[in-house]
Amino acid sequence: MRRAFIALLSAGALLLAAPVAVAPPALATVKEAAPGTLKEAAAAKGRVFGTAAAQAHMGESAYASTLDREFNQLTPENEMKWDTTEPSRNSFNFGAADQIVGHAQAQGMKIRGHTLVWHNQLPGWAGGISSRDDLLSAMRNHIAKEAGHFAGKIAYWDVVNEAFQDGSGARRDSVFQRVIGDGYIEEAFRAARTADPAAKLCYNDYNIDGQNAKSNAVYAMVKDFRARGVPIDCVGLQAHLTLGNVPSDMQANMQRFADLGVDVHITELDIRMSTPADGSKLATQANDYKKVVSACLAVSRCTVITVWGITDKYSWIPDVFPGEGAALLFDDNYGKKPAYNASLEALGGTDPGDPGDPGDPGAVTCSYTRTAQWDTGFNGQVTVKAGSSRVSSWTAVLTMGSGQQISGLWNGTPSTSGNVVTVKPVGWNADLAPGASASFGFTVNAPGGNQAPPALTCSSP
């Protein structure tokens, strides 16, 4: 045995000494597939992509399957609000909330608790309290019982919701403000930390997406809380936006909050339009969603993006804003809208093109090429390409940079609103066979020297 072992060693030494040709590892040539869902693409960027959902719709298979496939964070729409959970004093009902939380846990989703203290959807008994000590006691008890009930299950709590007025940034005239005073927000955050020490505690509001009097007031409060050790971990920008009106300073606004040492969450994103929707509106909406997602990705502490609902079918907007809607990523039939594709692409993902998905047939993609450039302008070309199905028309939307203006355009029919140029076919180049493409060109005057390419989105009817 010893002689055989020595012989093997000798043979091994000869093998080691001989030159060996080694092929490059096959893995070096393999390109990893891009993520194919919102939650996968967001996770690859270190983010969470969530939605609000309602227990009442969970029995609808398309609703539940879309929720489970695309999102990894869930916000109960109404199941955790005060009038639902404590309809009469110290009598709590968590049945619907427990159900939706259980579904989220089974799917491995993070859960956003929404909301502990809000002036709306407040039971009459709470709104009628006139004694400071009594209301403070009732508020603390509500937080202790609700946040305590879900302790350890909630990733983020919207502790206080919508406490500031639009325009002036003054405190909202709520029963909490009138009876308890300025200190009620701090008291709520301290009570929430005691009840659920592991959850991140957030302040949440609308119309604070850009810098204005209201967001300045919230910023001052957060700065004060951080300086005095009041427990606050995050700020929620609701981002209920209108078509074409994403604040130009949204990223800068998020960054200034992040610089205070808190996380920034987009908590209730939807972008509404006058209905019915058409190709041009949907293309503009897609560009708007791309702007919001890109702004979040540019701020390291913007860790959560949540849309307020799965499908246009159940959106709150038409009930509150008659004549408006179509604000979400999926249409009434759960088809992926251009805004879905724009959001996915902004996150670095690619739609795998499931043939059974009603949002895929007839989809188009577009690309931009600069064909000439000089000191005060440039020429560009956009190519629109059909996917696996024929399309009968298409729309491209160019969002021009500061100081840029299109002075001429050929092979397309443009219309301009502010810095947004919507381009439709001229007729002969509208119909595209599967895989076919059409192009249009344009000249841009840029006397200010801004040579940046325009933002581009496209869609088909």
N, C-alpha and C positions, 0 to 999 in steps of 0.2 A: 504494500500500500504506500509505504514511504517513497520507494523508487518511482511509482506511478505518479505520485503527487509532485515530485521534483520534476519529472518529465513534463507534466502539465504546466508547471511554472516556467520551464524553459521555453516551451512552445508559446506561452503567453508573452514572454519577453520578446521573442522573435516577432510576434504579431505586432506588439507595441512599437518595435523599432522600425517596422516596415512602413513606408508612406501609404497612407490610406486616403482615397478620394471621398470626401464627405459631401453629399448633396445638401443644398440649402434646405432648411426646414420648410415643409409645405405650408405651415401656418403663416409664414411671412407673406404669402400672396393672397391670403384670405381676407376679404373686406367684410367687416361686421355689418350686418343689416341694420338700418336705421329703425328706431322704435316705431311701432305702428299704431299706438294709442296715446291719448293725452297723458294718462298717468305714467306710462312707460317713458315717454319723452321727457316729462317733467322730472321724473325720478333720476333720469340720466344727467339732468342739470342740477340735481340736489334740491329740487322743489317738489311741492305737492300741488296737484291739480284736483280741485274738488267741486262739488255742486251742492245746492240746496235740494232737498227731496222731501216729499210728503208721504207719510205712512198710508194715507188714503189711496194713493196710486200704485202702491207696491204690488197689488194683485194683477196689474197689467203687465204682461210678459215683456213687451217691448220696452216699457219704462224701466223695469227692474234689470233687464239684460243690458240695456244701454248704460245704466248707472254702474253696474258691476264691471262692464268691459272697459269703460273710459275713465273712471274717477277713482281716486284713492283717498278722498276725504269727503265726509258727509256733514252737512249742516241741516238739522231738522228745521223745516220752514216755520212751523207754528207749535209743534208738540212740546217745546220747552218754555213757552212764554207764560207769563204770570197768570193770565186768566184761564189758561188750560191746566196748569200744574197746581194752582192754589185758588180754585174758584170761590171758596169760602174760607174764612180765616182759620189757619192752622189745620185745614183739611186738604190733604195733598193727593193728587192723582197723577201717577207717572206711567200709566198703562201704555198709551200710544208712544210716548218717548222711549220707554223700555223696549218696545217692539222694533223701532227704527234703529236704536242703538245696537240691539242684538244683531240686526241684519248687517250693520256696518262692521261690527266686530267679526262676524262670520266671514266677511270678505276681506278682512285685514285692513280696513279703512281707518284713518284717523277721524276723530269726531270733534266737531266744533259745537260747543254749547252756546245756544242763542235763544234768549238773552236773559240775564238775571234782573236787570233794572232798566226799565223803559217806560216812558210816559204813555205809550200806546198799548192796546191789548192788556190793559190793567183792569182787574176786577173792581166793580163799583165800591166794594167795602174798603179797598186800599185807597182809592182816589178820594174817598170821603173823610179820611182821617185828618183832623185839624191840629192835633197836639204833636209838637216836635218829638217829644220822648216816645210817644206811642207809635208814630210813623217810623222813627229810627229803629225801634224795637221790632216792628213788623218787617221792615226791610232786612234787618240782620237775621231774623228768624227764617225768612224766605230763602235767603242766600244759604244759610247753614243747612236747611233741610234739602234744598234742591241740589246745590253743589256737593253736599255731603252724600246724597243718595247716589250720585254718579261719580263720586271720587274714585280716581284711578282709571276711569274709562275715557275721560275727556282730555284731548290734547290741548285745546284752547277754549277759554271762556270769553265770550263777549260780555264783560261784566256790566258795563254801562253803555247804553246805546243812545245816540242822538241827543246829547245834552246841551248842544249849542245851537244858536239861531243862525240862519242864513244871513248874509249881508253884513251885519254888525259884528258877529262873533260873540255877542253877549250870551249869557246863560239863558237857556230856554225856560219859559215860564211854566214849568211842570209842578205837580203837587210836591215832588221831592225838593225842588228848588225853593218853592214858596214856604214850605213848612219846616224843612230841615235846614236849608241854606246851602252856601257854597261847599260846605264840608261833606255833603252826602256822597259825592263821587269817591273821595278818599275813604270814607267809612265803608263803602261798598267793596272797594278793592281790598281793604284789610280783612273784611269778613270773608271774602272769597278765598284769600290766601289761607286763612285758618281752616276753612271747610274743605279745600282741595289743594293741598300744598304742591302737588306734582304738576298741575295744569299751568299752562301759560295764560296770563291774565291780560286781556286786551280792552282798549277803548275803541268803539266802533262808531262811524258817522258817515253821512253822505255829503257831497259837495265839499269834500276836503281833499280831492284828488290832485288839485293844483294849489299854488300858493294864493291865498286870499285871506280876507279878514277872519273867516271861520277857521280855516286851517291854521292860521297864525295863533288863534286863541287856543286851539287844541295843542299846538306845539308848545306854547307857553305853559300850559298845564302839565304836559308830559315832562318838560324840562324841570319844572318845580318838583314834581313827584320824584323824579330821579335824584334830584339834589337832596331831598329830605328823606329818602328811603321808603317812600310809599311804594308798595309792590305793584309795578306795572311792567309787563314784558313785551307788549306789542301794541301796535296801532293798526286798526282796520280801516282801509279806504274802501267804501262800499262800491264806488265806480258804477253807479247807475247813470249811464251816459247817453247822449243823443248823437245821432248820426253826424259824422264829420267834426265832432267837437271834443276829441281827446285833448286835455290840456297840454299845451306845448312844454310846460315845465313839470309834468308829472314825475319824470325821473328825478329831477332836482328836488322836488318836494319829498319824494320817498327817501332820497339820500339824506336830507337834513334831519328827518326823523331817525333814520338809522344811525346817524352820527351822535344821537343822544344815548345810544346804547340799547335801543329796543328793536325788535323785529318789525317788519312792515308786511301786512297782509292785504291782498285785494280780496274782499270778502263777499261782494254781492254783484259781481260784474254782469251787466247786460247793456246792450247798445241798441236803443229803440229807433224806429223809423216810422214815418207816416206810411200807412198801409193802403193798398196792397204793395208788397215788395216787388221789385223788378231787378233785372240784371245789374243795372247801374247802382242801385241802392245796396244790393248785396255785395257788390265789389267794393264799394266805399266802406261798408261795414267790415268786410274782411280786412281791409287795410287798417281800420280802427282797432280791431282786435289784435292785429299784429303789433301795432304801436304799444298797446297796453302790455302785452306779454313781453315785448322786447325791453320796455322800460323796467319791468320787474327783473328780468334777467341781468340787466346792467347794474343792479343794486344787490350786493351780496347778501344783505339782510332781508331782502324781499323773498320770503321763503314759501309763501302760499298764494295761489291764485284760485279763487272760487267763483263760479258763475251762479247766478241766482235762478236755478232751474235747469232741467234737462232739455225740455222741449217747448217750442213756442205754443204748443197745444195747451199747456197749463200755466203759461206765464201770467203774472199778476198785472202786467202793464195795460192790456186792453181795458180792464175794469177800472183802472185809475186814470188812464190817459186815453179816452175814447178816440178812435181813429189812428192809434199808434200801436206798435207791436213788433213782431218778427225779430225779437231782440236777442235770441239765444243761438247756440251753435247747431241745434238740430231743429228741423222744421216740424210741422204738425204730424208728419208721417215718420218721424225719426230719421229722416234723410240728413246726411251731413251737408251743411251749407258751406259756401265759400269761406265763411268765418272760421269754421272748423279746420279746414285745410290750412288756412293762414296761421291759425294758432299752433297747429301741429308742426308746421314747417318752421315757425319762429322758435319752437322748442328743439328743433333739430330732428324731428321725426318725419316719416313718410307714410302716407296712407297706403296700406298693402293692396287696396283695390278689390275688396271682397265682392264677387259678382252678385251676391244677394243683397248688397247694401244699396238702397235706393238713392243714395247720395253720389254714387260713383258714375253711373252711365252718363255719357255725354260730357264728362268733365273736360276742362281745358287747362293747359299750363301756359305760362308765358315767360319770355326771357328778354333781357335788354342788352343791346350792344351800342357802344359809342362808335360812330363812324367817322367823325371829324371833330376837331377842337381848335379854338383860337382864343385870344385873350378875353374876349367879351361874350363868348358863347360856344355852342357845340351843336352837332347833329347827333341824333340818336335813332335807333331802330328797335321796334318791339316785334317779336315773333310770337304769334299765338298758335298753339298746337293742340289738336284734338287728341283725346285719349283713345280708349279702345272702342268707343262708339261714335257714330256720326253726330255732329252738332249742326243745328240750323242757323245759329247766330252766336255772337260772343260780345263781350264787353271788357275793355281794359281801362283801368283807372290809374292815372299818373298823379302822384302828389308831388308838386314842385317845391324845391327848396327856396329859402329866402332870397328875394331879388331875381328869381328866375321867371321867365315868361315865354310861353311858346308863341313864336311869331309866324310859323307856317307848319302845316301838317298835310301829308299826302297818303292816299290809300286808306283813309279812315275818316269818320265823321265826328268831329270833336264838339263838346260843350264844356263850358268852364264855369265853375263856382268857386270864387276865391282862388286858392292855390291848387284846387283839385280839377283835373282835366279828365273827363270821361270820354272815351273813344269807342265808337261802334263801327261796324263794317260799312263800306260804301255800297254794298249790294252784291256785286260780283264776287266778293271775297268773304261773304257771310257763311256760306254752307261749306263745312269741312268734313271730308270723309275720315274714317278712323285713321289716326296717325298723320293726317295731312295738316298743313300749316298755312298761315297767311301772315303777312308783315305789313306794318305801316311805319313811315318815317316822319321825323319832325325836326324843326330847328328851334333852338332855345337861345334867347337873348339873356345874358347874365352880366350886365354892366358892372355889378358889384364884385365880379370875379368868382362867384360861387359855381364851381364846376362839378359839384356833387351830383351823382346820378339821382333821378327822381325815384321815389318809392313806387313800386309797381304791384298791382294785383289784377287778376282777371277772373272771369266767370262766364258760364253759358246759361241760358234761360232754363 
